[in-house]
């Protein structure tokens, strides 16, 4: 499962923005490498826990988002078999559109621009993203749709706290970095545009190790921009304390720039050529 934006092209075609590096793209590429069309089911108005799981960068390859969502809500997610694709689709969804994505080359249709989670209108492409051919539409009467308006942060997307920061914390610890006391996305971001890590420093280079792993891990790199590592006496949920620590405990020569990492194409500071 994944959370991808879509653009209606006509009565039976939808362009799906499945970015490079996403699990959905990797699975699609495997299917296309066999010369097969990629079966797709697009769900609207699903359980909020399922939406949260489907857009969580901490869910690793091979782990079912359905199981992850079931863990969040404390009960299994009920599914039914799609009428056309045979894919497991959320039984409580309000609308489900089934279809397939033929192998490349993709149709030279426009996608975007749309408002995005950064708070800006972002990305317009031509023939870059795959187009789904619609085969079936399942729906309830008077469907209720779960909305995710592309507002300028601060916003609360799926929970009142930056739940996705827990994924960065988990991946830092899996890299055997000790002493992590907290990980936070301030300013109302649900992504690591600003990532703050608190550690109990134990040895020279400890802070930089935590910063590098937090910057490069899957949950921390996509959409990431700034990483701040502070001592564990700082309340990382209080941006005033964080900036006080930055102003009084850091030196310009200790600021590192890491280039060439995976990031979101919706980053408005990216050069279009990249």
N, C-alpha and C positions, 0 to 999 in steps of 0.2 A: 504494500500500500504506500501511497505517497500523496502529497498535496501539491498540485500543480495548477497554474492558472490556464484557463481555456478561452478561446475566442471563436465565436460562431462565424463560420464562413458563408454558409448557405443552409438550406433546409436539411441537408444530411451530411455536413462536414463541420468538424470542430478541430481547430489547431490546438494542440496541447504543448505547453512550454515545459518540457521535461529536460532540464538542463544536464549538460555533461557532468558526470561524476555522481549523479543521483542513482539510487538503486533501480528506480523504474527505467532509467536510460540504459543501465547495464543489462537488465533483463531483456529490454527491447532489442538491444544490439545482438544478444545471443540468439534470439528468435529470428531476427533478420539474417544473421549469418547462415542459418539453415535454409534461407530462401522462403521463410514462412511469414505470413502476416501476424502481427502482434495483437492478441485479444485484449480488449480494454473495457472496463466498466467504470463509468464516472458517476459517483454518488453525490447527491445533494441532500442536505437536511439530515445528516447522520448524527449518531450519538456524539456529544461534545468530547467524550473520552476518546472516541475513535479518531476524531479530527486531531486531537492533541497528539495521539500516538503516531498518526500518519505524517505529521510534520516535525517529529522529534528526531534530530540528528544523532541522538545518542542510541537509538535502536540499531544494533549492529546487523550486518549482513547475515542472513540465515535465521534471524529471530522474527517471528510473526508479529506484525503490528496488532493483529486481532488479539493475540495472547497478551501483549503489552497493555492494550486498552482494557482487557479483562482484568488485569492486575490493578490498573488504576481505579476501576469502578467496583472491584471486589466481586465480580460475577462475569461469566462468559459472555462474549458478544454473539448474539444469535445471527446466523447467516443462512442464506438460501442459495441454491444454484441458479446462476444466470440462465435465462431462457435461450440465449444465442451463444454466449461465450463459455458456458459451464463454469465460470469463475464463481468463487464464493462472494456473495455481495451482502451488504448489511441488510438484515431483514426489516429493520425499523427505519431505513432511509425513506425520505419523502419522494425523491425522484432518482432513478438510475438510468443512465444512458449507456447502452452496450454497443460495441462495434469493434473495429479492427484498424490497425495502422499498417498499411502495405510497406514492404521494404523500400529503401531509398532507390533512386533520388526522391527527396520529398518535394511536394508540390510547391511551386514558387509563389506562395501566397504570403501576404503581410500578417505579422503578429505584433500586436501592441501599437503604440505605447499605452500603458495603463498606470494608474496610481499603484504604488508599491509600499511595502512595509517600512521603507526608509523615509517615507513622508514626501517623496517626489514622484513625478511622472517619469517612468523609466522604461527604457529599452524598446526599440522598434527593430524588427528583423524581417528579412525576406527569404523564405525558403530554408530557414535554419532549423525550425522546429517541425515535428511530425504532425500530419493531419489525419485525424480519425474519421473513418467512414462509419456513419451511424447505421446500425442494423435494428435496434430495438429501443423503445422508450417505455419504462415502467414508472408509474406514478400513482400517488394517492390523490383523492379528491381534495381540493383546497390545500395543497402542500404548504408546509411551513419550512422556510429555508434558514439555515444557520448562516448569518452574515459575518463577514470579516472585512469591515471597511478599511481601506488603506489610509489610515490617519497618520498624521505627524506624531511621533512619540512626544510625550509619554502616552502609551496606550496599554491596555490590558487585553491580551489576545485570547488566551485560553484559561489562564489562572490569574489570581491576584498577585502572585509572585513569579519571578522568572524561573519557572520550573526547568527550562532547558539548561540553565546553569548547572544543574545537578549532573547532567551528562558530561559536561566539561570536567567537573570535579572527579567523577568516576574514571574518566579516561586519563586524567593526570595521575591518579593513584595507581591505575593499572600499568602505568609507565614506571612504577616503583619510585615515585617522588614522595618522600615522607613529609610529615608535618603540615599538611594542608588543613587549614582551619575553616575555610569558607571560600565559595566562589559566587560571584554575583554579576548580573547585568543591570547597571543603573540606568537612570533616565527613562524608565518605562520601555526599554527595548526587550523584545522577546528573543533577540538574536545577540550574538557577541560583538556587536558594533563597538561597544565599550565593555571590556571584560576586566573585572577586578578579582584578584586572588589574594587571600590572606594566608600567610604561612608563619610557622614558628621556625625562624632561621636556625639551622643546625650546623652549617659548614659553608666555607667560601664557595660561591657559585650556585648556592641552593636557590636563591631567588630567580636567577637567570634560567636555571633548569626548569623551574615551574612555569616561567613565562614562555619559554620556547615550546614546551609541550602543550601548554594551554593555547598558544598561537597556532600550532600545527595540527593538533588532534582534530578528528572529523567534526566533533561537536563544537569546537572553538574556532575553526578557520573560516567556515562558510559565512560570509557577511561580516567577518571580523575586521577591525580597523585599529583599535587601540587596546593594549594590554597593560594593566597596572598591577604590580605586585607590592603589597604592603605588609607590615608587621601585624601580628595577630592582636595587637592592642587597638587596632583601628576597626571601627564599625563599618564594614564594607557596604552595608545597606544605606549608609548616610554619606551622600556625595560630598557634603561639606567637609566631613572628616577625611575622606579620601583625598580631596584636593589640598587640604591642609598638609597631609602627609607628603603629597607630591611636591608641594612648594617648599617644605622645610627639610625633607629627607632625601632628596634626589639631586643629582648633578647632570648638567646637559651632556657631559661626555659619557655618562652611563646609559644614555638612551640609545637603543639599538633599533635599526630598521631591517626587517626581514622581508625580502622581496620574493615574488614568484610563487606565492602560495595559492591554493585553490580559493576562489571567492565567488560571490554572487554576481552574475551579469547585471543585476539591477543596481549595482554600486554606481552611483552617479559620477563618481570621481574617476572611474575607469576610462582609459582612452578607448574609443570605439574600435580602433585597430587591434586592441588586445582581446 
